Amino acid sequence: MIKVGICDDDQRFLSQMEQSIEELEKKYHYEIQIELYSDGKELLEDFEKGIGFDLVFLDIEMKQVDGIETARKIREKDYHMLIVYISSYEEYLMQLFEVEPFRFLKKPLQKEQLEDVFLKAQKRIEEKQKSYYRFQFGKTMIQVLQKDILYFESAGRKVVVHTMEKQYEYYDKLDKVEEKLKDGRFLRIHKAYLVNVDNIEAFQYERVALIDGTLLNISEKNRVRVRNEFWEYYKYVEKTENH
């Protein structure tokens, strides 16, 4: 899923951009969620509510809150969102560097240019998503670095994400989380626990000790499988580190 925000006070251009992104979604079989805004103020109101984006297309000249100020506010809390400025004027270019935009597109927009920028952005987003685990609670999109996750815990209809700093809860099933994280770093040791192998400090036959001191039991029926997968992962890590 790629979350895209488009912010422009020209309603006709806004509709054209939405249509162009939807065409790219069909052409490349992406899953894209699009939100439209007619002013930076509207976008920032959603941003303050916790609604985030992977990619935002920002017009520079808007009446209430312009694109430059909108990007500054975003960068106060989010350094990862990709920002693409769209404008008829190039004299703003020097002012844009402080918010590190991903690209600048000049109006009138050519579909080939938009497609090229979008594909480059999608590649960057894909690389970022491999490092992060993302989940949604209500309208709030949360992303946590995978390396910072200690373990996932099933708690009724919710999944609890345990990190060194805090815990997050959201509605999901642990089976679905396990399906998303199939690279070997996360190990299902129990029907209630999915553990980050990199954060295991000590491995015992009946349980694991994590780097924060947490002890988690390994279910009896899974002990042989868990032990084998644990050592297979470490053999793989050692092999890749030595090359």
N, C-alpha and C positions, 0 to 999 in steps of 0.2 A: 504493500500500500504506500503510495506517494501522496502526501498531503500538500496541496498547492493553493496558495492565496493569490488573488489578482486584485489589485487596488488601483482604480483609475476613475476620475470624475466624469469621463466621457462614456456614457452608457452604451453608445453604439460600439465603441472600441472594446468595452468590457465584454459585451456579448460576442464580438468577433474573437477575442482572446479565448473565451470559454469554449467556443466552437472549435477553434484550432487545437486546443489542448485535448478536447474529446476525440478529435480525429487522430491525434498521435496515440491516444490511449487504445483506440481500435486497431490502428496500424501495427503497433508494437506489442499489443496484448498486455498492456500495463493495467494495474488497478490504481486508479487515481481518484482522489476526493478533492473537489474544487469548491472553494468559498470565494464569493465575490464581495468587494467593498468599493463604495463610491468615494471614500475619503479615508485618510490615514487615521483619523479619530475613531472611526468604526473598527478598523483593524486592530488598533491598540486596545480598544475596550475588550475585544475578544481575547487578545493576547494576555491582558491582565487577568482574565478569568481562567487562564491556563490552556487556552486553545493555541496550539503551536503548529508550525508548518515546516516541511522539509525545504520548500521552495516558495519564494514570494516574488511576484512581478509587481514593481512599484512605479507608478507615474511620479514624476518629480514635482510638477506644478499642480497643487490641489488647494482648494480654498481654505479649509479649516486647519488641517495639519498636513504640511507638504511631505513629499517622499523622503527628503533628507532628514527632517526631524523625526519622522516615523521610524526610519532605520536606526537613528541614534538611540531612540527609546528601546527598540528591540535589542540592540547590541549591549545595553546595560544588563540584560538578563540572559541573552542567548547569543553565543559566539559561533554556533554551528549552522544556523539557518542560512540557506543560500538566498542571496538577494540579487535580483536582476532588475536594474533600472531601465525604464522605458521613457523616452522623451524625444521631442522634436528639436531640442536645443542641446548643443554640445558644450556650452560655456560653463555648465555645472560640473564638468568632469573632475576638476581639481578638488571640489568640495566633497566628492564622493569617496575619496580614498580612505578617509578616517573610519568609515564603517565597513571597509573591505567588501565591496560588492563582488559578486561572482562574475557578472558581465554587465555591459551597457548595450542596449538595443535602441536604435534610432527609429522614430516614426517618420514616414509610414513604414510599418513593419512588413518585412518580406517573410513569407511562410518558410522559406528555406533557411533563413537566419534563425527563426524561432525554433525550428526543428533541430538545427545544429546545436544551439544553446541548450535546449531541453535534453538532448541525448547526452551531452557532456555533464549536465547537472544530474541526470539519472545515474550515471556511472559513479559520480562522487557520492550521491546519496546511498547507493548500493554498498559502496565501500564503508561508509559510516555506519550503516545499519548492521553490518557484520560485527562491529565493535560494541554496539549497544543492544540492550533488550528494551523493547518499547511495548507499552501497554496503555490502555485507555480506561479511565475511571470516570464515568459520566461524560462530560465534554472535555475533560482534562487529559491531554496526552503527556505521558511521563516516559522519559528514557533514562536508563541506568547503564553505565559501563558494565559489560559482562564480567570483566575481571574483578569488579567490586562486589559482585553478588556472592554471598556465602552459600545460600541454598534457597530453594522454593519449598513452600509447605502448603499442603492441601488442608483447608479449614472449611469444611462444609461446602457451600457453593462458591467460596472464595479461594483465591491463591494469595498467600503471603510471601512477599519478596523480602528476604533478610539480607541486609548489607551490614558492613561494619558501622556505618553511621546511623542508619534508621531502618524502619520497616515500612513497606507499602502493602496495601490490600486492594484487590480488585476482583471483579467477578469473572471467573474462568475455571477451567478444569486443568488439573496438573498433566493429564494425558496430552492436552493440546500444547501446553508449554514444552513438554518433552519432545513433541513432534517438531516444534520450531527450532529446537536446539539440538541438532543431530550431528554436530561436528566432533563429538566425543568428550568435550570439556565437561559436560554435565552428565552425571551418572544417577540413575534411578535406583536408590538403595532400599526403598520402602514405598509402599503405595502412597504414603504421605510426604515423602521427601525426594527432592531432586537436587543433588549436591554438586557444587562447583569443585571438580577434582583438584584444580590448582590451589584451592584454599583448604585442602585437607592437610592437617599437620601430622596426624598419626592414623594409620589404618590398622584396625584389629579385625579379627574374624567376625565378631558380633556387632561391632560398632565402629564409627569413625569419630575422630576428634578434629574439630576445625580450628583455624588459626586464632579465633576469638575465644576458644575454650568450650564452645558448644559441643556436646556429645549427642550423636544421633545413632539410633539402633538400625542395624541392617536386618531386614526381615529374613527369617530362617530359610524360606524357600528360595531366596535370591542370593544367598551368601556365596555360593560357588561362582555364579555368573558375575556378581559384583566384583569379586576378587580378580577374576580373569580379565574383565574389562578395565579395571583399575590398572593392572600391570601392563596391559596392551597399550593403554593410553600413554603411560610413562615411557615405554619402549619407543613409541612413535615420537614423543617429545624429544627424547635423547637423540634419536636418529636425525631429526630435523635440525636440532641445535648444533650437531657435529658436522653439518654440511654447509 
